[in-house]
Amino acid sequence: MATFHIGADENGLGSRLGPMIVTAVLAEANPAGERFLSRKLPKRMREDLDDSKRLMSHTNVGIGEAWARALTGSSAATPAELFEQLSLEGSSKLREPCPKAAHAQCWTTGTEAFCASDEQLASTKKHVMTLQERGVRLLEVRTSVVCTQKLNENRERGINRFVSDLHAMESLVLKLQASAGAPVHAVCGKVGGIGEYSKFFGPLAGWLHAIVVEGQAESAYQFPRLGRLRFVRDADAHAPLVMLASLVGKYVRELFMSRIASHYPGGAENEARPSGYHDPVTAAFVERTALLRKQRRMPDRCFERDREPIENEYRAGVTLP
């Protein structure tokens, strides 16, 4: 008898610039596949499927792109088309709240091109076939974008970035469970230091559920029709579907960061591209673009995240990274 599994994770939770990306992967596993997912992956597969922080950097996202293309049938001709295939919301809906002055920053595709090598694409396609042979059929991948403006608006409403992350994960799990048409076993990366998730549910608020366990290492909940939803610490280091979600999400986040960096010309020819995190290169990028952003009437809330007060982080029951 086959069962359905979901792995979900975020990218960009603690960044200064750029969106937070939450991604989930749906798979169907037979008993052999269940055993395969519970064990350490073969060495050759681990070279391409592991913690995204080990396999990728903000300037080297080829393996994430390769997985995204392999999981969507390699039918996209451009990164923009690939994003449409991955996106939970769709770019049209995501663009709706964009102020006119900010639209081009995130949605100008320019000369975007795929960066994965032929070898990476061939390798990920082979891994997909290997997983299927071992009893794990990868069915769908979806990514949700929580943009800087949305994060800032949520914060003003008392919803911090951790809870925004949680709500996006809930939406993705609901979407993929509907695709499966049966209860699922969903494993999500831990959201901050939250222990008691029921208090912060958004899309799942009001759903009948039983608490299986709540703690720092894992919190798990059983829903009558949805299935089991687990939040596991360091899941991206040992759960294959969470690893896969993180790799695809990292690619999508860097696609947006590349657009943001390209939108502001004027840097030195050899200037490093900003990661969007709290580092010297990103700080220099923020300073360098200040005048241009003012001239273009770029809303600050669309460019940089407001710093959340520490007391708000703890009030939400989470621990600062």
DRENBA-733280 format. One record per atom (N, C-alpha, C): x, y, z. Coordinates in steps of 0.05 Angstrom, whole numbers, padded with zeros to 5 digits, always signed. Each point is the difference from the previous one (the first is absolute). Layout:
REM residues N
XYZ
...
This chain:
REM residues 321
+00017-00024+00000
-00017+00024+00000
+00017+00025+00000
-00005+00019-00018
+00016+00024-00002
-00009+00021+00020
+00018+00016+00009
-00006+00023+00018
+00012+00025-00012
-00011+00023+00008
+00009+00025-00011
+00016+00015+00021
+00022+00012-00009
+00018+00014+00017
+00005+00029-00011
+00003+00018+00018
+00007+00028-00007
+00025+00008+00016
+00018+00014-00013
+00023+00012+00013
-00001+00030-00006
+00003+00017+00021
-00002+00029-00004
+00022+00014+00016
+00009+00022-00011
+00021+00016+00013
-00001+00028-00010
+00014+00019+00014
+00001+00028-00008
+00029+00007-00008
+00001+00022-00015
+00026+00013-00007
-00004+00030+00003
+00019+00013+00013
-00001+00029+00003
-00015+00010+00024
-00003-00017+00020
-00015+00008+00024
+00014+00023+00014
+00026-00001+00002
+00015+00020+00016
+00014+00021-00017
-00008+00003-00025
+00015+00018-00018
-00008+00029+00005
+00015+00018-00011
-00006+00029+00001
-00015+00010-00025
+00008-00011-00023
-00013+00007-00025
-00011-00025-00013
-00019+00004-00019
-00011-00022-00015
-00022-00015+00014
-00015-00017-00015
-00023-00013+00011
+00008-00024+00018
-00019-00009+00016
+00002-00026+00013
-00014-00020-00018
+00013-00022-00006
-00011-00020-00017
-00006-00025+00016
-00024-00011-00002
-00007-00024+00013
-00008-00021-00021
+00011-00023+00001
-00003-00020-00021
-00008-00027+00011
-00017-00015-00014
-00008-00026+00008
+00000-00020-00023
+00007-00025+00005
+00001-00021-00020
-00019-00022+00008
-00016-00010-00018
-00018-00022+00004
+00011-00025-00013
-00001-00023+00014
+00009-00025-00011
-00018-00023+00009
-00002-00020-00016
-00015-00024+00007
+00020-00023+00004
-00002-00014+00022
+00019-00021+00006
-00014-00027+00006
+00010-00021-00012
-00009-00027+00008
+00016-00009+00024
-00004-00024+00011
+00015-00009+00023
+00030+00001-00004
+00010-00007-00023
+00029+00002-00005
+00009+00029+00000
-00017+00017-00011
+00007+00029+00000
+00000+00011+00028
-00018-00009+00017
+00000+00009+00028
+00026-00007+00013
+00010-00024-00005
+00026-00008+00012
+00022+00017-00011
-00001+00005-00027
+00021+00016-00013
+00002+00028+00012
-00024+00013+00004
+00000+00027+00011
+00009+00001+00029
-00001-00022+00014
+00007+00000+00029
+00030-00006+00004
+00014-00006-00022
+00029-00007+00003
+00017+00022-00013
+00026-00003+00005
+00019+00019-00011
+00001-00004-00030
+00000+00022-00015
-00001-00002-00029
+00027-00012-00011
-00001-00013-00023
+00025-00010-00012
+00020+00023-00005
+00025-00006+00002
+00021+00020-00003
-00003+00017-00025
-00004-00014-00023
-00002+00015-00025
-00023+00020+00000
-00023-00008+00012
-00023+00018+00001
+00005+00023+00019
+00015-00005+00022
+00006+00021+00020
+00017+00022-00012
+00014-00006-00022
+00016+00021-00013
-00018+00021-00013
-00025-00007-00005
-00019+00019-00012
-00025+00005+00017
-00003-00014+00022
-00023+00003+00017
+00009-00001+00029
+00002+00024+00011
+00010+00003+00027
-00009+00027+00011
+00010+00008+00022
-00006+00026+00011
+00008+00021-00020
-00019+00018-00007
+00006+00020-00021
+00023+00018+00007
+00005+00004+00026
+00023+00017+00009
+00026-00013-00007
+00000-00026-00003
+00025-00014-00008
+00004-00001-00030
-00022-00002-00015
+00003-00004-00029
-00002+00026-00016
-00010+00022+00012
-00005+00024-00015
+00010+00025+00015
+00005+00021-00015
+00005+00027+00011
-00017+00019-00015
+00001+00026+00007
-00018+00019-00013
+00010+00006-00029
+00024-00009-00007
+00010+00003-00027
+00003-00026-00015
-00008-00022+00013
+00002-00026-00013
-00025-00017+00007
-00020+00003-00018
-00026-00012+00006
-00008-00021-00022
+00020-00009-00015
-00006-00018-00022
-00014-00025+00008
+00008-00013+00022
-00012-00025+00008
-00030+00004+00008
-00005+00023+00013
-00028+00006+00007
-00017+00004-00025
+00011+00014-00019
-00015+00004-00025
-00004-00027-00014
+00020-00017+00000
-00002-00026-00014
-00022-00017+00013
-00002+00000+00026
-00021-00015+00013
-00027+00012-00007
-00002+00027+00000
-00026+00013-00006
-00009-00008-00029
+00019+00000-00018
-00007-00007-00028
-00007-00030-00003
+00015-00017+00014
-00006-00029-00001
-00027-00006+00011
-00008+00014+00022
-00025-00006+00013
-00024+00011-00015
+00005+00019-00018
-00022+00012-00016
+00000-00009-00029
+00015-00021-00006
+00000-00011-00026
+00018+00013-00021
+00017+00019+00009
+00019+00013-00017
-00014+00014-00024
-00025+00009+00003
-00014+00012-00022
+00003+00031-00001
+00010+00012+00022
+00003+00029+00000
+00023+00008-00018
-00004+00022-00015
+00021+00010-00018
+00017+00022+00013
-00011+00012+00021
+00014+00022+00014
-00004-00003+00030
+00017+00014+00016
-00005+00000+00029
-00027+00011+00008
-00010+00020-00015
-00027+00011+00006
-00021-00021-00004
+00002-00016-00021
-00020-00022-00005
+00003-00021+00021
+00024-00006+00009
+00004-00020+00021
-00013+00010+00026
+00003+00026+00006
-00012+00010+00024
-00030-00003-00001
-00012+00005-00023
-00029-00003-00002
-00009-00028+00006
+00016-00019-00009
-00007-00028+00005
+00003-00008+00030
+00018+00014+00013
+00005-00006+00029
-00019+00016+00018
-00008+00023-00008
-00013+00019+00019
-00028-00009+00009
-00004+00001+00026
-00026-00006+00011
-00020+00022-00007
+00009+00025+00002
-00018+00023-00004
-00003+00008-00029
+00022-00003-00016
+00001+00010-00027
+00010+00029+00000
+00015+00007-00020
+00012+00027+00000
-00020+00022-00002
-00022-00005-00014
-00021+00021-00003
-00011+00008+00027
-00006-00019+00017
-00010+00006+00027
+00021+00012+00017
+00025-00009-00002
+00021+00011+00016
+00006+00029-00007
-00004+00007-00026
+00005+00028-00009
-00022+00019+00007
-00024-00010+00006
-00023+00018+00005
+00006+00022+00021
+00011-00006+00023
+00004+00021+00020
+00025+00016-00004
+00016-00005-00021
+00025+00015-00004
-00005+00029-00007
+00011+00019+00014
-00001+00028-00008
+00013+00003-00028
-00009+00019-00015
+00009+00003-00028
+00030+00003+00000
+00012+00016+00019
+00028+00005+00000
+00017-00025+00007
-00013-00020+00012
+00015-00023+00010
-00003-00024-00019
-00019+00001-00019
-00006-00023-00016
+00025-00010-00015
+00015+00017-00012
+00023-00008-00017
+00022-00013+00016
+00002+00007+00026
+00021-00011+00016
+00000-00030+00002
-00024-00012+00002
-00002-00029+00004
-00010-00015-00024
-00011+00015-00020
-00013-00015-00022
+00012+00006-00027
+00023+00014-00002
+00014+00003-00025
+00018-00024-00005
-00006-00015-00020
+00016-00024-00005
+00025+00005-00016
+00001+00022-00015
+00024+00008-00014
+00012-00022-00017
+00025-00006+00005
+00014-00020-00016
+00003-00026+00016
-00018-00006+00018
+00001-00024+00016
+00004-00025-00017
+00017-00018+00010
+00004-00025-00015
+00005-00022+00020
-00005-00024-00008
+00006-00023+00018
+00030-00002+00005
+00007-00009+00023
+00028-00002+00008
+00009-00029+00005
-00019-00019+00003
+00008-00027+00006
+00015-00012-00024
+00020-00016+00005
+00014-00013-00021
-00015-00024-00011
+00007-00009-00024
-00013-00023-00011
+00004-00024+00018
+00024-00002+00013
+00006-00022+00018
-00018+00001+00024
-00005+00024+00012
-00017+00002+00023
-00029-00008-00007
-00010+00009-00023
-00027-00006-00008
-00003-00030-00005
+00020-00012-00013
-00001-00029-00005
+00001-00016+00026
+00016+00010+00018
+00004-00014+00026
-00026+00000+00016
-00013+00024+00002
-00025+00001+00015
-00022-00016-00012
-00002-00001-00027
-00020-00016-00013
+00005-00030+00006
+00025-00008+00001
+00007-00027+00007
-00008-00006+00029
+00004+00019+00018
-00007-00004+00028
-00031-00003+00002
-00015+00015-00015
-00029-00003+00000
-00008-00028-00007
+00013-00011-00021
-00006-00027-00009
+00009-00020+00022
+00023+00004+00012
+00009-00018+00022
-00020+00000+00023
-00009+00023+00008
-00019+00002+00021
-00026-00016-00007
-00008+00003-00025
-00024-00015-00008
+00004-00030+00001
+00024-00008-00009
+00007-00029+00001
+00001-00010+00028
+00007+00017+00019
+00002-00008+00028
-00027+00003+00014
-00021+00009-00014
-00027+00001+00012
-00009+00028+00008
+00014+00021-00009
-00007+00027+00007
-00006+00015-00026
-00025+00007-00004
-00008+00015-00024
-00004+00029+00007
+00016+00017-00011
-00002+00029+00005
-00022+00011-00018
-00020+00012+00013
-00025+00008-00014
-00002+00030-00006
+00008+00017+00019
-00005+00028-00004
+00018+00016+00019
+00008+00024-00010
+00015+00019+00017
-00012+00027-00003
-00004+00014+00022
-00012+00027+00000
+00016+00018+00019
+00002+00025-00008
+00014+00019+00016
-00018+00025+00005
+00002+00011+00024
-00016+00023+00007
+00019+00023+00006
-00007+00024-00011
+00017+00023+00003
-00013+00019+00020
+00014+00007+00021
-00008+00021+00019
+00019+00023-00003
-00009+00020-00015
+00018+00022-00008
+00006+00019+00024
+00020+00017-00004
+00008+00018+00021
-00023+00018+00009
-00016+00011-00019
-00022+00016+00008
-00020-00015+00017
-00005-00025-00008
-00019-00016+00016
+00010-00006+00027
+00026-00006+00003
+00012-00005+00026
-00002+00025+00018
+00005+00023-00012
-00002+00025+00015
-00029+00006+00009
-00019-00005-00018
-00028+00004+00006
-00009-00019+00022
+00009-00025-00002
-00007-00020+00020
+00011+00008+00028
+00024+00010+00000
+00013+00008+00025
-00016+00022+00013
-00010+00019-00016
-00016+00022+00011
-00026-00010+00012
-00009-00023-00010
-00025-00012+00010
+00005-00019+00023
+00025-00002+00009
+00007-00017+00022
+00007-00029-00008
+00004-00004-00026
+00007-00027-00010
+00029+00001-00008
+00018-00012+00016
+00028+00001-00006
+00008-00019-00022
+00025+00000-00008
+00010-00016-00023
-00003-00030+00005
+00003-00008+00025
-00003-00029+00006
-00029-00009-00005
-00019+00016+00008
-00028-00008-00004
-00007+00003-00029
+00011+00019-00015
-00004+00002-00028
+00010-00025-00014
+00023-00010+00009
+00011-00025-00010
-00019-00023+00005
-00009-00002+00024
-00019-00022+00008
-00025+00001-00018
-00012+00023-00004
-00024+00002-00015
+00004-00008-00029
+00023+00007-00011
+00006-00009-00028
+00003-00030-00001
+00013-00012+00020
+00003-00029+00000
-00028-00013+00002
-00017+00010+00016
-00027-00011+00002
-00015+00001-00027
+00002+00022-00014
-00013+00003-00026
+00011-00020-00020
+00026-00004+00001
+00012-00019-00019
-00009-00029+00007
+00000-00007+00025
-00008-00027+00008
-00029-00005-00008
-00018+00020+00004
-00028-00003-00008
-00002-00004-00030
+00015+00016-00016
-00001-00003-00029
+00009-00027-00009
+00023-00010+00011
+00010-00026-00009
-00016-00023+00010
-00012+00003+00024
-00018-00021+00010
-00024-00002-00018
-00010+00023-00010
-00023-00001-00018
+00008-00014-00026
+00024+00005-00009
+00010-00014-00024
+00001-00030+00004
+00009-00008+00024
+00003-00029+00006
-00028-00013+00002
-00019+00015+00011
-00027-00011+00003
-00001-00021+00022
+00019+00001+00019
+00001-00019+00022
+00016+00012+00022
-00002-00011+00024
+00017+00011+00022
+00030-00002-00006
+00015+00019+00011
+00029+00001-00006
+00015-00001+00026
+00026-00006-00002
+00019+00002+00021
+00019+00023-00008
-00004+00023+00013
+00016+00024-00008
+00021+00005+00021
+00025+00004-00010
+00022+00008+00017
+00009+00027-00008
+00000+00019+00019
+00008+00028-00006
+00024+00006+00017
+00018+00017-00010
+00022+00010+00016
-00012+00016+00024
+00013-00002+00023
-00009+00015+00024
-00001+00030-00006
-00020+00013+00009
-00004+00028-00004
+00010+00014+00025
+00025+00012-00001
+00011+00013+00023
+00002-00019+00023
-00008+00009+00024
+00000-00017+00023
-00028-00006+00010
-00020+00002-00018
-00027-00005+00008
-00003-00028+00010
-00014-00004+00022
-00005-00026+00011
-00030-00007-00004
-00017+00019+00006
-00029-00004+00000
-00012+00014-00025
-00001-00015-00022
-00008+00012-00026
-00030+00006-00001
-00016-00014+00014
-00029+00004-00001
-00008+00029+00005
+00015+00013+00017
-00005+00028+00008
+00002+00019-00024
+00016-00008-00020
+00007+00018-00022
-00010-00009-00027
-00016-00021-00001
-00011-00009-00026
-00016+00022-00013
+00003+00002-00026
-00015+00019-00016
-00020-00015-00017
+00008-00010-00024
-00018-00015-00017
-00011-00025+00014
+00013-00011+00020
-00009-00023+00014
-00014+00007+00026
-00003+00026+00006
-00014+00008+00024
-00029-00011+00000
-00008-00012+00022
-00027-00010+00001
-00003-00029-00010
+00021-00011-00012
-00001-00028-00009
+00003-00018+00025
-00017-00020+00002
+00002-00019+00021
+00026-00015-00002
+00014-00003+00022
+00025-00015-00001
+00008-00008+00029
+00017-00020+00001
+00010-00010+00025
+00030+00006+00002
+00010+00008+00023
+00028+00005+00004
+00014-00027+00005
+00019-00007-00017
+00016-00025+00003
+00023+00005+00019
+00015+00022-00005
+00023+00007+00016
+00006+00029-00005
+00010+00014+00020
+00008+00028-00003
+00026+00004+00016
+00021+00008-00014
+00026+00004+00013
+00019+00015-00019
+00024+00003+00010
+00020+00015-00016
+00010-00016-00024
+00002-00027+00003
+00010-00016-00022
-00022-00006-00021
-00025-00003+00010
-00022-00007-00019
-00026+00008+00013
-00018+00010-00017
-00028+00004+00007
-00017-00013-00022
-00019-00016+00008
-00016-00015-00020
-00029+00000+00007
-00017+00001-00021
-00029+00002+00003
-00014-00019-00019
-00021-00013+00009
-00016-00018-00016
-00027+00012-00007
-00006+00002-00026
-00025+00011-00010
-00017-00022-00012
-00026-00001+00006
-00016-00022-00010
+00001-00005-00030
-00001+00021-00016
-00001-00003-00029
+00027+00008-00013
+00014+00018+00012
+00025+00010-00011
+00023-00020+00003
+00002-00013+00023
+00021-00018+00006
+00018+00010+00023
+00025-00007+00000
+00018+00009+00021
+00018+00022-00010
+00003+00021+00016
+00017+00023-00006
+00021+00002+00022
+00026-00003-00009
+00022+00001+00019
+00019+00023-00006
+00009+00013+00021
+00021+00021-00003
+00024-00011+00014
+00022-00004-00015
+00023-00015+00010
+00025+00017-00002
+00015+00002+00021
+00025+00015+00001
+00020-00013-00019
+00014+00017-00016
+00021-00009-00018
-00010-00021-00021
-00026+00002-00007
-00011-00018-00019
+00014+00001-00027
+00011+00024-00007
+00013+00004-00026
+00027-00014-00001
+00008-00012+00022
+00026-00014+00001
-00004-00030-00002
-00025-00010+00003
-00003-00029-00001
-00026-00010-00013
-00019+00017-00005
-00025-00009-00013
+00002+00006-00030
+00000-00020-00018
+00005+00005-00028
-00019+00020-00013
-00026-00002+00006
-00019+00018-00013
+00003+00029+00010
+00008+00003+00025
+00005+00027+00011
+00025+00011-00014
+00021-00016-00003
+00024+00008-00014
-00007+00010-00028
-00017-00016-00014
-00008+00007-00027
-00015+00026-00001
-00018+00004+00019
-00015+00026+00002
+00019+00023+00004
+00020-00004+00017
+00019+00022+00006
+00017+00007-00024
+00008-00020-00015
+00016+00005-00024
-00015+00016-00021
-00025-00008-00005
-00017+00014-00019
-00006+00028+00010
-00006+00003+00026
-00005+00026+00011
+00023+00019-00001
+00024-00011+00005
+00024+00017-00002
+00004+00011-00028
-00006-00017-00020
+00002+00010-00028
-00020+00022-00005
-00025-00003+00009
-00020+00021-00004
+00008+00026+00014
+00009-00002+00024
+00008+00024+00015
+00023+00015-00015
+00019-00015-00009
+00023+00013-00014
-00008+00011-00027
-00021-00011-00012
-00011+00012-00025
-00010+00028+00006
-00014+00003+00022
-00010+00027+00007
+00023+00018+00009
+00019-00010+00015
+00022+00017+00008
+00017+00009-00024
+00002-00017-00020
+00014+00008-00024
-00014+00023-00014
-00027-00001-00001
-00016+00021-00012
+00004+00026+00015
-00001-00002+00026
+00003+00024+00017
+00027+00013-00004
+00021-00016-00001
+00027+00011-00004
+00003+00012-00027
-00012-00012-00020
+00003+00010-00028
-00016+00025-00004
-00020+00005+00017
-00017+00023-00003
+00014+00026+00008
+00022-00002+00014
+00015+00024+00009
+00028+00001-00011
+00003+00011-00024
+00027+00002-00012
+00018+00020+00015
+00025+00000-00008
+00018+00021+00012
+00021-00011+00017
+00000-00026+00006
+00021-00012+00016
+00025-00004-00016
+00022-00005+00014
+00025-00006-00014
-00003-00026-00016
+00015-00002-00021
-00002-00023-00018
+00004-00026+00015
+00019+00000+00019
+00006-00024+00015
-00014-00002+00027
-00021+00017+00003
-00014+00000+00026
-00016-00026+00003
+00003-00012+00024
-00014-00025+00006
-00030+00005+00001
-00015-00020-00008
-00029+00002+00001
-00009-00004+00029
-00018+00017+00010
-00008-00003+00028
-00016-00026+00005
+00004-00012+00023
-00015-00024+00007
-00028+00008+00011
-00002+00025+00010
-00025+00008+00013
+00000-00005+00029
+00020-00013+00011
+00002-00005+00028
+00015+00022+00014
+00005-00003+00026
+00013+00021+00016
+00030-00003-00002
+00011+00009-00022
+00029-00002-00005
+00010+00026-00012
+00026+00004-00001
+00011+00025-00010
-00007+00007-00029
-00001-00021-00017
-00006+00005-00028
-00029+00011-00003
-00018-00013+00014
-00028+00009+00000
-00003+00028+00012
+00014+00005+00022
-00001+00027+00012
+00010+00021-00019
+00022-00006-00015
+00011+00019-00019
-00020+00004-00023
-00014-00020-00009
-00020+00002-00021
-00023+00018+00009
-00009-00003+00024
-00022+00017+00011
+00009+00029+00000
+00024+00005+00009
+00011+00027+00001
+00003+00012-00028
+00011-00016-00018
+00006+00010-00027
-00025+00007-00015
-00022-00015+00004
-00024+00004-00015
-00019+00021+00012
+00007+00011+00023
-00019+00017+00015
-00010+00024-00017
+00019+00014-00013
-00008+00023-00016
-00017-00008-00024
+00008-00021-00014
-00015-00009-00023
-00028-00009+00008
-00002-00013+00022
-00027-00009+00009
-00017+00024+00006
+00012+00021+00012
-00015+00024+00005
-00009+00014-00025
+00017+00001-00020
-00007+00012-00026
-00022-00015-00014
+00000-00026+00003
-00020-00017-00013
-00025-00003+00017
+00000+00013+00023
-00023-00002+00019
-00006-00028+00008
+00021-00016+00004
-00004-00027+00009
-00008-00001+00029
-00023-00011+00006
-00009-00001+00028
+00019-00017+00017
+00008+00010+00023
+00019-00014+00017
-00011-00028+00007
-00027-00001+00004
-00012-00025+00009
+00002-00022-00021
+00005+00007-00025
+00003-00020-00021
+00029-00007-00004
+00018+00014+00013
+00029-00005-00005
+00013-00014+00024
-00005+00009+00024
+00013-00010+00023
-00019-00007+00022
+00005-00022+00014
-00018-00008+00022
+00005+00017+00024
-00022+00007+00013
+00002+00013+00026
+00012-00019+00020
+00016+00010+00017
+00012-00017+00021
-00021-00005+00021
-00006-00026+00006
-00020-00006+00020
+00011+00003+00028
-00013+00014+00017
+00009+00003+00028
+00002-00027+00013
+00021-00004+00016
+00005-00025+00013
-00024-00009+00017
-00013+00019+00013
-00022-00007+00017
-00023-00013-00016
-00003+00009-00025
-00021-00012-00016
+00006-00029-00008
+00026-00005-00004
+00008-00028-00006
-00007-00018+00023
+00006+00008+00025
-00005-00017+00022
-00030-00001+00007
-00014+00022-00006
-00029+00000+00005
-00014-00022-00017
+00011-00004-00023
-00011-00021-00018
+00009-00028+00007
+00016-00003+00022
+00008-00026+00009
+00023-00012-00017
+00016+00017-00012
+00022-00010-00017
+00026+00010+00011
+00021-00013-00010
+00027+00008+00009
+00014+00013-00024
+00014+00022+00005
+00015+00013-00022
+00022-00018-00010
+00005+00001-00026
+00022-00016-00011
+00027+00011+00009
